[in-house]
Amino acid sequence: MEHSSLAGRIFRGVALSLILIFFMFPIVWIFLMSFQSNDQILRIPPRILFEPTLANYEALISGQLRTAAGNLQISFMRNLFNSVVLSSAAVLLALLLGVPAAYAFARFKFRLGETIAFTLLSFRFAPPLLVLLPLSLYYQELGLNDTYFGIVWVYQLIALPLILWIVRGYFEDISPDIEHAYRLAGHSWREAFTRIAVPLAGPGIAAAGLLSFIFCWNNFVFALILASADKQPVTVGALAFVTASGIQYGQIAAAIVLSVTPTLLLALYAQRYLVEGLSLGAVKG
Amino acid sequence: MDMLELRGIDKVYRSRGKPPVHAVRALDMAVEKGEIVALLGSSGCGKTSTLRMIAGFEDVSAGLIALGGRHIHALPPARRKVAMAFEGYSLYPPLTVRENIAFALKSTQLSRNEVTRRVDEIARLVEIEDILDSYPRAISGGQQQRVSLARALVRDADLYLLDEPMGQLEPQLRAVLRGRIKSLLAERGMTAIFVTHDQTEASALADRIAVMEGGVLQQFASEKELKGRPANLFVASFIGEPPMNLLDADVTRSDGGYRLSVGTDMRFDIDGAGLDGEAAKALASTPQVRIGIRPQKIAVGTGDVRVKVVSNQWLGDQSHVAGDCGGRMLIAVMPGRVAARPGDSVPFALEPRHLHIFGRDGSCIRHAEVS
């Protein structure tokens, strides 16, 4: 970077700013919208300067949506809580199942190993709508419809392949001889797995967990079909703002801001793990 | 008593869609207590597979391994009581060098003072005292290798396995460490097997050398015996620097013995009285043999074999003279400088008593007389 000319630096700065503005604009706009009333939002031309109002957030948090047609009950906070519970539980379960499985796929060659790993990955190829109808029929019969467990289970279709394939790569990057050395010193392979392999793949596991958390959080169709109102996450809950008397843009924006915040904070916090995770190759051997 | 016994060891790697690879075949080997053994061979000869089977990271496909009288080939690595230094060092990245070495002692019930004392002692031996508080990532390959070596040697084990233990070290340090490690092993009566492809290292460190090729143990003997009495053509050509000169020769009977002729340029008369029965029978039944002579046994400037000099190199303590004799290349090593320029015609002296004779299947018919 030291060798670049002044013009080069200016150009780079301008280009980066443009890219940043382009990608950040929708988020910034939504953030601004969340502090405006519906009338202010729909004004033409739109204005950057306005008198901010907290009414949207108030409505979301109190659960009372005042519209022209009267008061409406919304359960946004409940949806937010559902999102947190469902996504966390799904990622936790996927880590418990996926990390040992990833280790097995990375370290051991066994019959049908590659086939099983690929089948798990192929869950990500199939459009979810394809499996939804049979799934919902089965769920009704099993009594899993509209249960937290049922949704956490179906979220494994999203989280498990992701964790399995990302973490597998990290395990493969660790020289097996590091574990061998540990085992020769008098430890079982189970200890080598928990004390050597998992800590060394830690950044990778964190990155995979975070990614699958975001994917679970953003899921829409599974919860739409398989859960009723009190189990629905925010993605589905946002539909409530499309009311008979109009679309509540302000509340939608506030809802988006609130639902983006947890994942955004998580991503910011875990950023260093992500970076560390991506540079894992450097600690080889 | 034999400390380690390998009996009928086979290793076959099978992977789907590929033909199975027979890495080690019918390996028999017995290592005495306190002995240092080198597994020597080119890459892919099965030496590392053998080491890993002893450590327990590879299953044996057939055969048994006994260590100190215990059958260990079915035990998990943790219960075999062997220590190993890995070719890829395999240090634990989150631990410092000191912790890495001390880690190997964790499962023992040693006091903290004792652990520190041992770590310091072994660190001094391999010259890593000044990096004990560094992390593996921050030190060089050669230093990592010494840490890995220290981690293996610090343990109390029945057997020490060292995979290319000094491959990354500078020549000077390597020579120093070889001496120190050899005396450490001898002093404590430690039994060790190390893998190397470096003959100098094998002969400097090992009491006996196991030469492997194509998964087969070719010969297991001292360096002197490998050089003087190679079991077959492979060992003869593999051991020694520069390699043995090898020539095809026709066998004809002559009065009281055999005449070996290499084209029309060289003729050697072997006295039948000096041959044992087996050798005489073998020579009588084959029209062609391969003969070998060490470059050190060829004298330049005398003799009746005329060669055209191709190169003459002075290495500071010896001369390597390469000569062409009827399309065959002969290398001679002389202790002093030799006054010969490329293109000159000089005589080489090859004496029949220095000849190794091999059958066409590579087996040895007669060794050179030890001079």
Interface residues (C-beta under 8 A of the other chain):
Chain A: K109 S175 P176 D177 I178 H180 A181 Y182 R183 L184 A185 G186 H187 S188 W189 I196 P199 L200 A282 V283 G285
Chain B: S15 A55 G56 F57 P76 P77 A78 R79 R80 V82 A83 M84 F86 E87 G88 Y89 S90 L91 Y92 P93 P94 F103 A104 K106 S107 P136 R137 Q144 R151 R155
